[in-house]
Amino acid sequence: MRKNLSLLLTSWCLAFSVWASDLSVEASVSTTALEVGKPFTLTVKAEGESPLPHMELTPLMVDFYLIGDSNMERAFNINGKRTTRVIRTLQLMPKSPQLTEIPPITIGPEQTQPIPVTVNATANNSGANGGAARNQSAGDQSATSKDLMDPDAQMERFGISIAGEISTTELYPGSTATYKMRVESLHGFGNFEIYRPQNQSGLYVELADGPNESIEMVDGQQRRILEAEFTISMDEFGDHLLEGASLYGRIGGERIELTTDDINITALRAPKGHTGPWIATPRLTLSQTWTGTDGDIVVGEPITRVITLKIDDYRSSLMPEIKLAYPDSVSVHEDNPQIVQQFDDATLTLRQVIIPREAGSITLPGLAVSWYNTYSKTTETTQLESLVVNVKADPNASTVPVAVAQPRVEPEVIEVSDPGFWPWLTAIVTVLWLATTGYFVSALRRQRQAQQAAQPAATKAPQTSLSQALAGNNPVEIQKAWNRLDPEVRDATKNELNAYLAAFYSPETGDGAKEKEALQAAIAAIGTRDNHDKSHLAPIVPN
């Protein structure tokens, strides 16, 4: 009996020693010189026969904040045994400068070796600087950084930072500004709420791009990056405050609040003396390409012209219309303008096909666009040069075919004595064709009646929109509603609209009430109707 018990205990001990020897554990840190409030990385590796025992992290939570945790696991077979390898990466921050080591981590029967460290108290933790953490209660530590605006200081203190910048602090009617927000974090964004810049009355804030996440290596550290862009536009003239982007969250037991600077934005009127359509932008580019102008140009052969207008920091809904006065010696076919809004920049592309109808020298007109440079505070004009082409007559156009007399051929007359079933088949096909034609004519008549009944309701909306814009005295909305009128109505009331815009934007003549009444009277005298098939654009006078 004793012999059997001894053999059993020996077998159990050998089995345990073999199982224990199959498990290896190891711990390492990114640095042993730590600072209070500054993150560092602890990496724990374990390898052994599957399944691996639980990794106990409770001792770490006594002296460290856990601000990030990632796990990578891989399984493979060695000599018929299934083995698992685990690499666990922890982002930690020390709570106290009195720490001297990172305690052992228990994994089943094994433990990692303790790691000696030194911990220094940072200046930010002493409370001497304005960006220091402010503890509000012993039970709920809270840190704020309304004075801590430097992203590098935020990253050093909390392991996360937020920054914001704006392209310009001056806005004009139709122009926009770009606000870029960037958040960097060592431990992801799951525990944080991120707020975009907040507008007060008089400003519009719209998301233009993002939010987009990426990973970058900065100073040897892997950081998660979140970026977004916002479009800022004006609704009222005057001075306005834009509240900066901010984030709120917790790191361990500490609640933090990080904000960016608030920004003062001024919404300005158009300068004195401006007339016509208003384009305010820091940059305007105008370009064109020609196809079919190389070599000899012959009557009837097409010439392709593509005009591209790009306006930075501008709304695509206010893009001007391109009108060119071509001579009668050519015919012009153009596609609908392609308007694209890419972030804060608006681009218009117009493709025209020009066909000469007469021989001789033909001048294809240029184009001039007047705009206000918001950087230099000056009115500028960007032009496209005209093009002179020499068109030759088509050498084949004068060739007239000569008629050749053909001998008269008498038709052969064939008498049919028994037509068979063909007359009956012809009668049946004729009746079916007449019935089908009558059905489609009736359906087309009903469709036209339905369209005529729906047309009054469709034309009511633009009239209401124009009336509301005039009653609200909003020049941007008035110009947009005016663009939806018929071209004949716009041509007849263009002078009244330009007079109203010049009076409204001028700092001396007031709000343009007299000119607005004249515009209302001119439109009422002619009558308005919606024009959905035309582009909602304002005219540009060609060169």
KOLPA-865600 format. One record per residue (C-alpha): y, z, x; residue in one letter; residue number from 1. Coordinates in nm, 4 decimals, decimal comma. Example, Ala and Ser with C-alpha at 12.3 -4.5 7.8 and 13.67 -1.06 7.14 Angstrom:
v/w/u/residu/num
-0,4500/0,7800/1,2300/A/1
-0,1060/0,7140/1,3670/S/2
// end
This chain:
v/w/u/residu/num
0,0000/0,0000/0,0000/M/1
0,2406/0,0934/0,2779/R/2
0,1527/-0,2291/0,4594/K/3
0,2283/-0,4408/0,1537/N/4
0,5628/-0,2624/0,0971/L/5
0,6564/-0,3126/0,4610/S/6
0,5768/-0,6852/0,4418/L/7
0,7836/-0,7163/0,1222/L/8
1,0890/-0,5479/0,2757/L/9
1,0582/-0,7576/0,5907/T/10
1,0394/-1,0817/0,3880/S/11
1,3435/-0,9813/0,1790/W/12
1,5519/-0,9001/0,4868/C/13
1,4588/-1,2289/0,6528/L/14
1,5493/-1,4231/0,3388/A/15
1,8831/-1,2452/0,3106/F/16
1,9647/-1,3044/0,6780/S/17
1,8839/-1,6750/0,6441/V/18
2,1012/-1,7064/0,3281/W/19
2,3862/-1,5145/0,4916/A/20
2,3692/-1,7176/0,8087/S/21
2,4090/-2,0385/0,6070/D/22
2,7594/-1,9315/0,4906/L/23
3,0507/-1,9730/0,7323/S/24
3,4122/-1,8734/0,6531/V/25
3,7375/-1,9187/0,8425/E/26
4,1091/-1,8506/0,7788/A/27
4,4189/-1,9846/0,9565/S/28
4,7977/-1,9824/0,9017/V/29
5,0729/-2,2333/0,9704/S/30
5,2652/-1,9696/1,1702/T/31
5,2281/-1,6023/1,2595/T/32
5,6060/-1,5451/1,2789/A/33
5,6913/-1,4864/0,9129/L/34
6,0160/-1,4143/0,7286/E/35
6,0703/-1,2371/0,3982/V/36
6,1285/-1,4944/0,1264/G/37
6,0209/-1,7897/0,3425/K/38
5,6957/-1,9689/0,2438/P/39
5,4069/-2,0243/0,4838/F/40
5,0610/-2,1778/0,4466/T/41
4,7283/-1,9930/0,4577/L/42
4,4176/-2,2151/0,4775/T/43
4,0719/-2,0713/0,3976/V/44
3,7588/-2,2744/0,4732/K/45
3,4067/-2,1932/0,3508/A/46
3,0836/-2,3879/0,3948/E/47
2,7329/-2,3045/0,2791/G/48
2,4464/-2,3803/0,0472/E/49
2,5529/-2,4575/-0,3101/S/50
2,6798/-2,2848/-0,5100/P/51
2,9319/-2,0954/-0,2950/L/52
3,0210/-1,7339/-0,3854/P/53
3,3564/-1,6450/-0,5432/H/54
3,6611/-1,6200/-0,3137/M/55
3,8387/-1,2863/-0,3719/E/56
4,2183/-1,3128/-0,3349/L/57
4,3221/-0,9804/-0,4881/T/58
4,4113/-0,8135/-0,1518/P/59
4,6641/-1,0876/-0,0825/L/60
4,8561/-1,0176/-0,4046/M/61
4,9536/-0,6699/-0,2869/V/62
5,1834/-0,7820/-0,0050/D/63
5,2416/-1,1540/-0,0763/F/64
5,3790/-1,3784/-0,3502/Y/65
5,1439/-1,6638/-0,4411/L/66
5,3702/-1,9662/-0,5032/I/67
5,1191/-2,2502/-0,4597/G/68
4,7401/-2,2957/-0,4693/D/69
4,5338/-2,6119/-0,4107/S/70
4,1594/-2,6523/-0,3685/N/71
3,9513/-2,9324/-0,2134/M/72
3,5732/-2,9236/-0,2525/E/73
3,3076/-3,1581/-0,1129/R/74
2,9279/-3,1499/-0,1560/A/75
2,6681/-3,3259/0,0626/F/76
2,2982/-3,3013/0,1598/N/77
2,1808/-3,1841/0,5036/I/78
1,8058/-3,1843/0,5778/N/79
1,7295/-3,1814/0,2063/G/80
1,9665/-2,8900/0,1332/K/81
2,2737/-2,9318/-0,0844/R/82
2,5730/-2,7953/0,1033/T/83
2,9285/-2,7373/-0,0284/T/84
3,2459/-2,7279/0,1792/R/85
3,5642/-2,5774/0,0279/V/86
3,9152/-2,5890/0,1753/I/87
4,1645/-2,3751/-0,0167/R/88
4,5349/-2,4032/0,0708/T/89
4,7626/-2,1186/-0,0384/L/90
5,1441/-2,1130/-0,0270/Q/91
5,2488/-1,7507/0,0264/L/92
5,5680/-1,5521/0,0837/M/93
5,5708/-1,1983/0,2313/P/94
5,7280/-0,9233/0,0203/K/95
5,8125/-0,6738/0,2951/S/96
5,9040/-0,6817/0,6660/P/97
5,6603/-0,3922/0,7300/Q/98
5,3537/-0,6200/0,7136/L/99
5,1475/-0,6487/1,0318/T/100
4,8487/-0,8590/0,9273/E/101
4,7005/-1,0871/0,6641/I/102
4,4052/-0,8941/0,5200/P/103
4,0458/-1,0279/0,5261/P/104
3,9363/-1,2493/0,2370/I/105
3,5920/-1,1739/0,0959/T/106
3,3589/-1,4636/0,0075/I/107
3,0171/-1,3329/-0,1017/G/108
2,8680/-1,1290/0,1866/P/109
3,1160/-1,2694/0,4405/E/110
3,4795/-1,1932/0,5250/Q/111
3,7445/-1,3775/0,7174/T/112
3,8981/-1,2119/1,0184/Q/113
4,2343/-1,0351/0,9653/P/114
4,5247/-1,2324/1,1128/I/115
4,7988/-1,0372/1,2981/P/116
5,1523/-1,1444/1,1983/V/117
5,5114/-1,0381/1,2512/T/118
5,7574/-1,0372/0,9598/V/119
6,1346/-1,0500/1,0009/N/120
6,3928/-0,9615/0,7367/A/121
6,6208/-1,2621/0,6708/T/122
6,9975/-1,2518/0,6276/A/123
6,9579/-1,3875/0,2758/N/124
6,7442/-1,0872/0,1832/N/125
6,9988/-0,8357/0,3101/S/126
7,2496/-0,9122/0,0336/G/127
7,5368/-0,9816/0,2752/A/128
7,5886/-1,3452/0,1739/N/129
7,7014/-1,4829/-0,1615/G/130
7,3778/-1,6813/-0,1854/G/131
7,1561/-1,3748/-0,1605/A/132
6,9132/-1,2727/-0,4320/A/133
7,0525/-1,0164/-0,6756/R/134
6,7918/-0,7709/-0,8127/N/135
6,8772/-0,6839/-1,1701/Q/136
6,5987/-0,4367/-1,2417/S/137
6,3062/-0,2757/-1,0662/A/138
6,0555/-0,4096/-1,3190/G/139
6,1859/-0,7711/-1,3313/D/140
6,3319/-0,8949/-1,0063/Q/141
6,5776/-1,1800/-1,0701/S/142
6,7481/-1,4044/-0,8159/A/143
7,0326/-1,6435/-0,8854/T/144
7,2064/-1,8928/-0,6606/S/145
7,5180/-2,0047/-0,8455/K/146
7,6923/-1,9484/-0,5113/D/147
7,3968/-2,0874/-0,3142/L/148
7,4740/-2,4607/-0,3444/M/149
7,3303/-2,5788/-0,0110/D/150
6,9849/-2,7340/-0,0726/P/151
6,8664/-2,6370/0,2786/D/152
6,9525/-2,2726/0,2105/A/153
6,7779/-2,2895/-0,1256/Q/154
6,4639/-2,4328/0,0361/M/155
6,4616/-2,1660/0,3071/E/156
6,5100/-1,8865/0,0546/R/157
6,2932/-1,9977/-0,2384/F/158
6,0809/-2,2946/-0,1251/G/159
6,2521/-2,5154/-0,3841/I/160
6,5953/-2,6819/-0,3981/S/161
6,8061/-2,8957/-0,6320/I/162
7,0962/-3,1286/-0,5500/A/163
7,3213/-3,3597/-0,7495/G/164
7,5830/-3,6206/-0,6651/E/165
7,8023/-3,8598/-0,8648/I/166
7,9314/-4,2054/-0,7715/S/167
8,2868/-4,1567/-0,9036/T/168
8,4934/-3,8969/-1,0880/T/169
8,7215/-4,1499/-1,2618/E/170
8,6158/-4,3450/-1,5701/L/171
8,7809/-4,6290/-1,7604/Y/172
8,6914/-4,7820/-2,0983/P/173
8,3611/-4,9646/-2,0518/G/174
8,2937/-4,8337/-1,6990/S/175
8,0233/-4,5838/-1,6024/T/176
7,9393/-4,3380/-1,3244/A/177
7,5944/-4,2666/-1,1746/T/178
7,4702/-3,9070/-1,1352/Y/179
7,1679/-3,8671/-0,9046/K/180
6,9536/-3,5523/-0,9227/M/181
6,6958/-3,4612/-0,6557/R/182
6,4575/-3,1639/-0,6604/V/183
6,2371/-3,0722/-0,3616/E/184
5,9554/-2,8179/-0,3838/S/185
5,6808/-2,6779/-0,1647/L/186
5,4717/-2,5680/-0,4633/H/187
5,5134/-2,8231/-0,7424/G/188
5,7164/-2,8002/-1,0625/F/189
5,4727/-2,6393/-1,3048/G/190
5,6485/-2,3002/-1,3103/N/191
6,0019/-2,4384/-1,3470/F/192
6,2253/-2,5794/-1,6184/E/193
6,4608/-2,8494/-1,4900/I/194
6,7770/-2,9342/-1,6854/Y/195
6,9775/-3,2538/-1,6496/R/196
7,3588/-3,2479/-1,6211/P/197
7,5147/-3,1290/-1,9465/Q/198
7,8081/-3,3064/-2,1091/N/199
8,0898/-3,1534/-2,3064/Q/200
8,2943/-3,3414/-2,5677/S/201
8,4469/-3,6621/-2,4362/G/202
8,1511/-3,7705/-2,2175/L/203
7,8141/-3,9368/-2,2726/Y/204
7,5143/-3,8528/-2,0476/V/205
7,2181/-4,0916/-2,0711/E/206
6,8968/-4,1095/-1,8641/L/207
6,9005/-4,4348/-1,6629/A/208
6,5877/-4,3978/-1,4450/D/209
6,3067/-4,1477/-1,3941/G/210
6,2152/-3,8776/-1,3570/P/211
6,0027/-4,0092/-1,0682/N/212
5,7730/-3,7887/-0,8558/E/213
5,6669/-3,8537/-0,4968/S/214
5,5495/-3,6716/-0,1836/I/215
5,7399/-3,6719/0,1465/E/216
5,6972/-3,5054/0,4842/M/217
6,0162/-3,3162/0,5752/V/218
6,0344/-3,1106/0,8979/D/219
5,6552/-3,1063/0,9186/G/220
5,6209/-2,9786/0,5613/Q/221
5,4737/-3,1668/0,2677/Q/222
5,7229/-3,1556/-0,0171/R/223
5,7004/-3,2759/-0,3743/R/224
6,0078/-3,4746/-0,4734/I/225
6,1446/-3,5290/-0,8250/L/226
6,4349/-3,7732/-0,8695/E/227
6,6281/-3,8973/-1,1732/A/228
6,9455/-4,0979/-1,2368/E/229
7,1868/-4,0554/-1,5270/F/230
7,4658/-4,2762/-1,6621/T/231
7,7974/-4,1043/-1,7406/I/232
8,0472/-4,2801/-1,9688/S/233
8,3657/-4,1757/-2,1484/M/234
8,4312/-4,1242/-2,5182/D/235
8,7821/-3,9773/-2,5036/E/236
9,0742/-4,0045/-2,2636/F/237
9,1663/-3,6982/-2,0557/G/238
9,0015/-3,4460/-1,8219/D/239
8,6408/-3,3417/-1,8880/H/240
8,3880/-3,1072/-1,7244/L/241
8,0333/-3,2181/-1,6416/L/242
7,7973/-2,9235/-1,5881/E/243
7,5660/-2,9828/-1,2917/G/244
7,1867/-3,0070/-1,3063/A/245
6,9938/-2,6790/-1,2835/S/246
6,6441/-2,5290/-1,2747/L/247
6,4923/-2,1985/-1,3840/Y/248
6,1544/-2,0459/-1,3050/G/249
5,9513/-1,7766/-1,1323/R/250
5,8109/-1,7314/-0,7855/I/251
5,5648/-1,4445/-0,7949/G/252
5,7439/-1,1658/-0,9831/G/253
6,0907/-1,3017/-0,9051/E/254
6,2906/-1,5073/-1,1558/R/255
6,5254/-1,7601/-0,9976/I/256
6,8079/-1,9812/-1,1215/E/257
6,9394/-2,2699/-0,9105/L/258
7,2352/-2,4871/-1,0114/T/259
7,4471/-2,7658/-0,8676/T/260
7,8255/-2,7858/-0,8721/D/261
8,0099/-2,8667/-1,1942/D/262
8,2142/-3,1865/-1,1710/I/263
8,5622/-3,2608/-1,3111/N/264
8,5818/-3,6157/-1,4506/I/265
8,9007/-3,7931/-1,5574/T/266
8,8903/-4,0632/-1,8291/A/267
9,1838/-4,2990/-1,7723/L/268
9,3615/-4,5639/-1,9790/R/269
9,4057/-4,9205/-1,8653/A/270
9,7060/-4,9682/-1,6329/P/271
10,0402/-5,0809/-1,7688/K/272
10,0772/-5,4530/-1,8290/G/273
9,7082/-5,5362/-1,8698/H/274
9,6267/-5,7995/-2,1333/T/275
9,3091/-5,9668/-2,2528/G/276
8,9491/-5,8492/-2,2237/P/277
8,9081/-5,5355/-2,0146/W/278
8,6564/-5,5188/-1,7261/I/279
8,6837/-5,2071/-1,5072/A/280
8,4363/-5,1889/-1,2181/T/281
8,4210/-5,1097/-0,8466/P/282
8,2640/-5,4504/-0,7779/R/283
8,2226/-5,7812/-0,9577/L/284
8,0303/-6,0760/-0,8146/T/285
8,0235/-6,4306/-0,9519/L/286
7,7954/-6,7051/-0,8170/S/287
7,6560/-7,0434/-0,9197/Q/288
7,3850/-7,2883/-0,8126/T/289
7,3631/-7,6635/-0,8750/W/290
7,0505/-7,8776/-0,9036/T/291
7,0509/-8,2559/-0,9260/G/292
7,3830/-8,3165/-0,7460/T/293
7,2320/-8,4392/-0,4178/D/294
7,2199/-8,8139/-0,3648/G/295
7,3212/-9,0711/-0,6241/D/296
7,3950/-8,9429/-0,9737/I/297
7,3108/-9,1914/-1,2491/V/298
7,4195/-9,1880/-1,6116/V/299
7,1608/-9,0028/-1,8214/G/300
7,0122/-8,7994/-1,5344/E/301
7,0471/-8,4190/-1,5835/P/302
7,2431/-8,1779/-1,3633/I/303
7,1409/-7,8102/-1,3837/T/304
7,3990/-7,5342/-1,3364/R/305
7,3096/-7,1626/-1,3228/V/306
7,5967/-6,9090/-1,3322/I/307
7,5327/-6,5417/-1,2486/T/308
7,7848/-6,2650/-1,3254/L/309
7,7082/-5,9117/-1,2001/K/310
7,9272/-5,6106/-1,2841/I/311
7,8560/-5,2734/-1,1198/D/312
7,8852/-4,9497/-1,3201/D/313
7,9291/-5,1353/-1,6496/Y/314
7,7681/-5,1469/-1,9929/R/315
7,5698/-5,4588/-2,0731/S/316
7,6821/-5,4393/-2,4386/S/317
8,0377/-5,5201/-2,3253/L/318
7,9507/-5,8156/-2,1017/M/319
8,2065/-6,0984/-2,1477/P/320
8,1180/-6,4420/-2,2758/E/321
8,1334/-6,7385/-2,0413/I/322
8,3051/-7,0428/-2,1945/K/323
8,3653/-7,3661/-2,0035/L/324
8,5605/-7,6706/-2,1259/A/325
8,3621/-7,9752/-2,0110/Y/326
8,5027/-8,3307/-2,0385/P/327
8,3876/-8,5649/-2,3160/D/328
8,2142/-8,7851/-2,0582/S/329
7,9246/-8,5370/-2,0370/V/330
7,7000/-8,3594/-2,2867/S/331
7,6069/-7,9956/-2,2203/V/332
7,2978/-7,8081/-2,3350/H/333
7,2870/-7,4357/-2,2492/E/334
7,0316/-7,1594/-2,2973/D/335
7,1160/-6,8251/-2,4524/N/336
7,2694/-6,5953/-2,1876/P/337
7,0211/-6,3552/-2,0280/Q/338
7,1768/-6,0067/-1,9997/I/339
6,9961/-5,7364/-1,8024/V/340
7,0931/-5,3693/-1,7572/Q/341
6,9482/-5,2366/-1,4293/Q/342
7,0439/-4,8734/-1,3882/F/343
7,4260/-4,8782/-1,4118/D/344
7,4705/-5,2472/-1,3211/D/345
7,4879/-5,5268/-1,5788/A/346
7,3960/-5,8887/-1,4961/T/347
7,4525/-6,2024/-1,7043/L/348
7,2735/-6,5293/-1,6218/T/349
7,3713/-6,8555/-1,7956/L/350
7,1769/-7,1809/-1,7485/R/351
7,3352/-7,5130/-1,8453/Q/352
7,1999/-7,8687/-1,8372/V/353
7,4769/-8,1282/-1,7969/I/354
7,4028/-8,4958/-1,8716/I/355
7,6655/-8,7593/-1,7710/P/356
7,7239/-9,0191/-2,0408/R/357
7,9707/-9,2433/-1,8561/E/358
8,0035/-9,3855/-1,5059/A/359
8,2933/-9,2823/-1,2815/G/360
8,4397/-8,9664/-1,1259/S/361
8,3763/-8,6560/-1,3400/I/362
8,5165/-8,3070/-1,2722/T/363
8,2895/-8,0224/-1,3815/L/364
8,5166/-7,7203/-1,4469/P/365
8,5292/-7,3987/-1,2469/G/366
8,5494/-7,0443/-1,3818/L/367
8,7901/-6,7527/-1,3309/A/368
8,7180/-6,3888/-1,4258/V/369
8,9971/-6,1293/-1,4183/S/370
8,8929/-5,7662/-1,3657/W/371
9,0311/-5,4272/-1,2625/Y/372
8,9057/-5,2838/-0,9309/N/373
8,8563/-4,9096/-0,9851/T/374
8,8441/-4,8465/-0,6086/Y/375
9,1621/-5,0248/-0,5013/S/376
9,3363/-4,9701/-0,8410/K/377
9,4393/-5,3377/-0,8516/T/378
9,3757/-5,6332/-1,0820/T/379
9,1692/-5,9050/-0,9157/E/380
9,0431/-6,2510/-1,0097/T/381
8,7066/-6,3888/-0,9000/T/382
8,6612/-6,7648/-0,9224/Q/383
8,3965/-7,0341/-0,9121/L/384
8,5037/-7,3689/-0,7703/E/385
8,4896/-7,6837/-0,9802/S/386
8,2674/-7,9740/-0,8752/L/387
8,3582/-8,3437/-0,8666/V/388
8,0666/-8,5852/-0,9062/V/389
8,0613/-8,9639/-0,8846/N/390
7,8345/-9,1044/-1,1518/V/391
7,6899/-9,4539/-1,1262/K/392
7,5859/-9,6748/-1,4129/A/393
7,2165/-9,7060/-1,4877/D/394
7,1070/-10,0403/-1,3348/P/395
6,8407/-10,0776/-1,6004/N/396
7,0741/-10,0234/-1,8931/A/397
7,2104/-10,3857/-1,8908/S/398
6,8668/-10,5514/-1,9083/T/399
6,8207/-10,6966/-2,2592/V/400
6,4746/-10,8247/-2,3518/P/401
6,4587/-11,1953/-2,4629/V/402
6,2803/-11,2619/-2,7877/A/403
5,9991/-11,5179/-2,7614/V/404
5,9236/-11,7297/-3,0661/A/405
5,5675/-11,6857/-3,1862/Q/406
5,3770/-11,9467/-3,3874/P/407
5,3460/-11,8690/-3,7561/R/408
5,0040/-11,7398/-3,8519/V/409
4,8999/-11,7782/-4,2105/E/410
4,7340/-11,4664/-4,3507/P/411
4,3746/-11,4905/-4,4563/E/412
4,3166/-11,4066/-4,8220/V/413
3,9908/-11,2331/-4,9097/I/414
3,8884/-11,1973/-5,2726/E/415
3,6924/-10,8867/-5,3701/V/416
3,4772/-10,9293/-5,6770/S/417
3,3196/-10,5784/-5,6878/D/418
3,5431/-10,2950/-5,5442/P/419
3,2739/-10,0298/-5,5956/G/420
3,3781/-9,6594/-5,5803/F/421
3,6892/-9,7075/-5,3650/W/422
3,9484/-9,7212/-5,6512/P/423
3,8158/-9,3922/-5,7881/W/424
3,8220/-9,2259/-5,4444/L/425
4,1785/-9,3474/-5,3890/T/426
4,2887/-9,2051/-5,7251/A/427
4,1342/-8,8630/-5,6499/I/428
4,2982/-8,8403/-5,3036/V/429
4,6350/-8,9401/-5,4558/T/430
4,6155/-8,6686/-5,7242/V/431
4,5240/-8,4020/-5,4662/L/432
4,8096/-8,5080/-5,2390/W/433
5,0629/-8,4915/-5,5264/L/434
4,9387/-8,1438/-5,6280/A/435
4,9624/-8,0111/-5,2703/T/436
5,3142/-8,1536/-5,2252/T/437
5,4288/-7,9957/-5,5513/G/438
5,2916/-7,6556/-5,4456/Y/439
5,4731/-7,6565/-5,1105/F/440
5,8010/-7,7738/-5,2720/V/441
5,7791/-7,4872/-5,5226/S/442
5,7059/-7,2314/-5,2460/A/443
5,9983/-7,3592/-5,0373/L/444
6,2328/-7,3297/-5,3366/R/445
6,1233/-6,9678/-5,3965/R/446
6,1754/-6,8825/-5,0270/Q/447
6,5290/-7,0242/-5,0294/R/448
6,6130/-6,8289/-5,3436/Q/449
6,4905/-6,5061/-5,1789/A/450
6,6984/-6,5754/-4,8667/Q/451
7,0103/-6,6445/-5,0748/Q/452
6,9568/-6,3193/-5,2643/A/453
6,9217/-6,1191/-4,9407/A/454
7,2171/-6,2798/-4,7608/Q/455
7,4955/-6,0703/-4,9262/P/456
7,3259/-5,7486/-4,8109/A/457
7,2896/-5,8854/-4,4548/A/458
7,6574/-5,9798/-4,4292/T/459
7,7807/-5,6463/-4,5564/K/460
7,6873/-5,4453/-4,2442/A/461
7,9208/-5,6159/-3,9881/P/462
8,2147/-5,5972/-4,2309/Q/463
8,1550/-5,2243/-4,2752/T/464
8,1196/-5,1793/-3,8978/S/465
8,4513/-5,3567/-3,8315/L/466
8,6291/-5,1579/-4,1025/S/467
8,4983/-4,8291/-3,9606/Q/468
8,6008/-4,9246/-3,6064/A/469
8,9537/-5,0179/-3,7216/L/470
8,9839/-4,6958/-3,9234/A/471
8,8707/-4,4901/-3,6232/G/472
9,1130/-4,6694/-3,3885/N/473
8,8410/-4,6953/-3,1202/N/474
8,9210/-5,0011/-2,9025/P/475
8,5691/-5,0286/-2,7562/V/476
8,4016/-5,0269/-3,0990/E/477
8,6699/-5,2622/-3,2413/I/478
8,6048/-5,5142/-2,9634/Q/479
8,2264/-5,4917/-3,0146/K/480
8,2620/-5,5436/-3,3928/A/481
8,5105/-5,8274/-3,3374/W/482
8,2564/-6,0002/-3,1107/N/483
8,0158/-6,0282/-3,4080/R/484
8,2568/-6,2462/-3,6082/L/485
8,2253/-6,6233/-3,6285/D/486
8,3660/-6,8143/-3,3272/P/487
8,6258/-6,9757/-3,5551/E/488
8,7491/-6,6344/-3,6723/V/489
8,7565/-6,4993/-3,3147/R/490
8,9585/-6,7983/-3,1920/D/491
9,2082/-6,7548/-3,4765/A/492
9,2543/-6,3787/-3,4173/T/493
9,2248/-6,3659/-3,0358/K/494
9,6002/-6,3236/-2,9809/N/495
9,6196/-6,0331/-3,2306/E/496
9,3244/-5,8561/-3,0622/L/497
9,4731/-5,8951/-2,7124/N/498
9,8073/-5,7650/-2,8383/A/499
9,6360/-5,4592/-2,9881/Y/500
9,4382/-5,3858/-2,6681/L/501
9,7496/-5,4188/-2,4518/A/502
9,9443/-5,1831/-2,6809/A/503
9,6619/-4,9272/-2,7026/F/504
9,5951/-4,9103/-2,3279/Y/505
9,9632/-4,9052/-2,2325/S/506
10,0976/-4,5538/-2,1695/P/507
10,4395/-4,6494/-2,3123/E/508
10,3746/-4,8314/-2,6395/T/509
10,1605/-4,5666/-2,8081/G/510
9,8294/-4,6183/-2,9868/D/511
9,8875/-4,9788/-3,1065/G/512
9,9074/-4,8958/-3,4793/A/513
10,1439/-5,1859/-3,5527/K/514
9,9283/-5,4349/-3,3635/E/515
9,6150/-5,3026/-3,5370/K/516
9,7701/-5,3706/-3,8775/E/517
9,8512/-5,7256/-3,7657/A/518
9,4871/-5,7723/-3,6544/L/519
9,3602/-5,6399/-3,9883/Q/520
9,5879/-5,8737/-4,1800/A/521
9,4832/-6,1781/-3,9742/A/522
9,1110/-6,1092/-4,0241/I/523
9,1563/-6,0389/-4,3961/A/524
9,3403/-6,3693/-4,4420/A/525
9,0602/-6,5716/-4,2853/I/526
8,7557/-6,3722/-4,4023/G/527
8,4694/-6,2409/-4,1956/T/528
8,0990/-6,2993/-4,1857/R/529
7,8236/-6,1885/-3,9521/D/530
7,7009/-6,4240/-3,6827/N/531
7,3655/-6,2942/-3,5617/H/532
7,2777/-6,6171/-3,3813/D/533
7,5722/-6,5901/-3,1422/K/534
7,6006/-6,3626/-2,8401/S/535
7,8061/-6,0448/-2,8899/H/536
8,0384/-6,1178/-2,6008/L/537
8,4114/-6,1323/-2,5310/A/538
8,5655/-6,4609/-2,4085/P/539
8,6632/-6,5356/-2,0500/I/540
8,9319/-6,7992/-1,9945/V/541
8,7910/-7,0760/-1,7665/P/542
8,9773/-7,2009/-1,4648/N/543
// end
